């Protein structure tokens, strides 16, 4: 049976809604604009639905006419926050051709502290461990779409059409548990890579992500798009003190494993595990800093083919390495029939 449409929370109404979507490919402009207004942009039907289901308040939705019907159940709840424009106007506002045809300006929620994520006291909105969702519980305009004529299905909620691909809402009986397997990203600056790593982590069961202070923003449009909304599915926090970051993890009971291309390191499947393990991933070019490599409990590697090494193929890109490492990390964290930790 399909899930009922998630009732969106509404953010404050911007003076110029279209300004939220200006220059989406201008990284510096977007960083400034999004920081100033506390917003981010979700692109595409599935990602928009996942953001709404995760509890992020909606500022507005900008879309082309052909996306009105697929999103009709959600648009019917947003009143005059919905702006339907032609393809030329969409491209003029966003600065590029929006192939997925729908954008939503969403309000950011407060980012939890690292200690709260490590203790399981804070989670992604809509997931176990989350605090109650902020926003208005009374949604005006649910009977139609003023200012957006001709939207099919806008008179109400079409018989439980559901949120395709949405993450589930937190249930009353959910009890948050402290994470046992986490990723720690040091200075990854490519938004696409950060989004792809979140998708790997969420898909393979990693329970939290911790970012160094200089890591790219997981809620930047490209990060969200590449992750297919997985950034909403996994709790994360950002360190404020890079120098003391690993000490905080160790203080919370985590064994830290530093992933390196150095084949002299311990193969990941042979590394000493513990109840709580943090896998450290470094930047796209230089990898982990010498400080974190030195401070980690153990350096680990993904064994490479000797033949490939002989041809000069001596490493994987960071996303491929993250996917393989997450799989190995979670296999090592599986229950052992003997009752001993992996």
N, C-alpha and C positions, 0 to 999 in steps of 0.2 A: 504494500500500500504506500503510495507516495506521501512524503512529509507535507504538512501544511506550510504555506508560505511563512517565512520568518518575518515577524513584524519589525520593521526597521526603527532604530532610534534616530531622532532628528537633531542635528547640530544647529547652532545659531545661523541665521540667514545672512549670507554675505551681501554687501551692497551691490556688487557687480558679479553675479555668479559666473559669467564667462571668463572673468579674470583668473579664476582658479585653474583654468586650463591653458593659460598662455605659455607659449614657448616650451612645450613638453620635452623637446630634445636639447634645450639649452641647460646644461647641467648646473652651471653656476646660478643662473636665474632661478631654476627650480629649487635649489638648495636654500637660497635666500627667501623665496616666496613661501615655501613650505614650512621653513623654520618660523617665519614671521607670523603665519596664520595657523600653524599647528595642523596642517592638512597633508593628505597624500592622495594620489589618483589611482584608482583601480580601473583596469582596461579589460573589456570583454565581459560577456554575460556571466560565464562561470566564475570569474574572479570577483566580479561585483557581488554576485550572490554569496560567495564565500565570505567576503568582507562584511556584508550585512549580517549573515548568520553568526559571525564571530563577535558581533556587538559593536562594530565601529559606527558612530553616528554619521548620517548622510547629510552633506551640505547641499548637493544637487546632482543631477544626472544630465549628461549631454549626449545625445544620440541621434543617429540618422533614422529616417522613417522605417526602414526595413527591420530595425531591431525593436520597434515598438511592440509588435505582437509577442515575440519570444519573452520579453520582459514585462508583459502587461500586468501580471499579477503583482509584481513589485512596484511598478510605476503607479498603480492604482492607489497605493498607500502614501505616495509622496506629494500629491497635490501639485502646486505650481512650482515645485522644485525641479520639475522635469522640463527640459528644453530640447525640442526636436528641431533639427536644422538639416539643411541639405548637405551633400558631400563636400561641396566647395566651401561652404561656411565652416564645416568641421575642420577641414584641412587648413583653412586660413587661421582659425583660432589656435589649433594645436601645433601647427607648424609642420605637419607631415600628414600623409594619407593614413587614416586610422582604419586599418583593415578589419578590425573586430567591431567597428561601428558604434561602440558605446563606451562612454567614460563616466566615472562617478567620482566626485570630489568627496572625500571622507575625512572626518575629524580624527586626529590621532588620540590615542588613549595614553595615560601616563605610563612610562616605561618602568617596570619594577627594578628594584635593586638586585645586584648579583646575589647577595645573601638570601633574598627571598626566593629567587629561582632555584638556588641550590638546596634550599630547605623544603621545596615543594609548596611553599605558602602562596606562591603566585604563579599563574599560568596564563596561557593565551585566552583572551575573552572567548566565552562559549565552550571552553574546555574544562575538564576537572582541574580544580585548584584556582579557578578564576574568582576574582571578586565579583560582586553583583554588577550588572551592566548598567552604565550610566545612560542618561538620556531621557527624553520625554516619553511617558507611557501613553499619553493621549495624542493621537496622530490626526491632525486636521486634514481635510481634503481627501478622505478615504473613499468618498462617493464618486469621485471623478478626477479629471486632470484639467483644472482651469489653466487656460493659457496654452494648452497643448492639445488642440482639437484633432479629431480623427484617429485617436489611439484605440485600436481594437482591444476589447476586454477591459477597458478602464473603468467600468462601472462597479467593479468589486473584485472579489477573489474568485476566479474561475475554479470551480469544484476541486480544490486540493491539487492544483497543478504541481505543487512541490518545488523545492529548490534543488535542481539537478546538480549533483556533485557537491552539495554543501557539507560542511563539517557539522557534526552533531552538536546540539546544545548540551550544556552541563545538566545532568540530572540531579534531583534532590538527594539521591543516595550516593552520589559519587564522593569518594574520599580521596583527596590528593595524597600521593606518596612521593617522598623525596626521590629525585632522579638518580638512577644508578649508572647511566651511560650518557655522557654529554660530549658535545664538540666545543672546542675553543678556537676561535678564528683570530689570527694575529695579522692585522694590517692588510687584509684583502680589500683592494680598492675598486675592483671591477664589480659594478652592480649586478651584471648578468651572472658572474661567478657566484656571488653571494646568494642570489636567488636560487640558482641551480643546486648549490650545496644545501640550502634549506629544504629543497624538494627531496634530495637524497636522504637527508637526515630524517625528515618526517616519514618518508615512505618505508624506511628500514627500521624505524622504531626508536631512534635516538630520542631521548626524553627532554633535552634542553640544549640551547646554544648560548654560549657566552662570547661576546665580541670585545676585542681590544678597542681602546679609544679611537683609533684611526680607521677602523673598518668602515666600509661602505654601508649606507643606510638600507636595511632590509625592506623599508617601506617606500623607497624610491620606485617610481613607476616601472622601470625595467626590472628591478629585483622582484617586484610583486608579479609582474607578467611572466618572467621566466620560471618563477617558482610555481606558477599556476595556483597562487593563493596559499601555498604551503607555509608561507611566512605567518599565516594566521593560525596554523595548526600546531605550532610548537612554541613553548615558552622561550623567551630569550631576554637577555639583559646586556648592558654595555658596561665594561669596567670604567672606573674613573681614575684608577691608579695602575698604570701598566707595570711599574716596577714591583709592586706588591701583589700583582694579580695572581700569580701561581701560589704564593703563600696563602692567599685567601682560599683557593681551591684545596690546598693541602690541609688547611685548618678545618675545612668542611668534610674531611675524610676521603678526598679523592686521590687516587694514584694517577699521576700525570704521565702520559705517553706522548713523546714528541715524534711526529711523522717526518721522516727525512728521506731523500732519494739515496742517501749513502748506504750502499749495500753491505757495509761493515756493521750496520746497526742490526739489532735483533729482528728477525722476521716477525711481523705482527702476530701470526698465528702461534708463535712460540713465546710471546711476551708474558711476563708475570702479571696476572690479573688480580683484581680485588672486587669487593662488593660494589665499590664506586670507582669508576674510571673516567678520566677526562682525556680525550684525544686532541692533541694540539695540531692545528694546520696553519702553515705559514703563507706568506704573500705569494702572488703569482710568479714573480721573477726570482726573488732571493730566498724564498722559503722562510723558515723560522729564524728569528734573530738568534745570535750566538748566546745571548743571555738566557732565553727560554730553553734552548737546546741544553745549555749547561745546567739549568735549574730543574729540568724535568727529571722524574724518577728513572725513566728509561727512554732511550732513543729507539724507534722502531722503523722498519721499512717494509715496503711491498716488494717481494723478490721479483727481479726482472729476469727475462730470458737472457742467458749468456750470449746466445747468437745475436739477439737484438743489441745487447751492450757492445758486442764486437763491431756492429755496424754504426755505432754512435747514438743509438736510441737508448738513452740512459735514464729517462724519467717519464712520468705521465703528467698531463696537465692537472691542475689542482682539483677540477671537478671530477675527473675520472678517478684520481687518487682518493678523493673524499668518498665516492660511491663504494669503491672496493674496501676502503678502510672502515666505513660504517658497517658494511656487511660483516667484515671480520670481527669488528668490535661487538656487534649484537650477537653473533654466533658464540663468541667467547662468553657473553653474558647470559646465555641460555642455561636453563636449569640442568645441573649435572645429576644423573641418577644416583651417584654416590653421596650427594648432599654437599660435596665440596664446591667452593667457588671455582669459576672457569679460569 
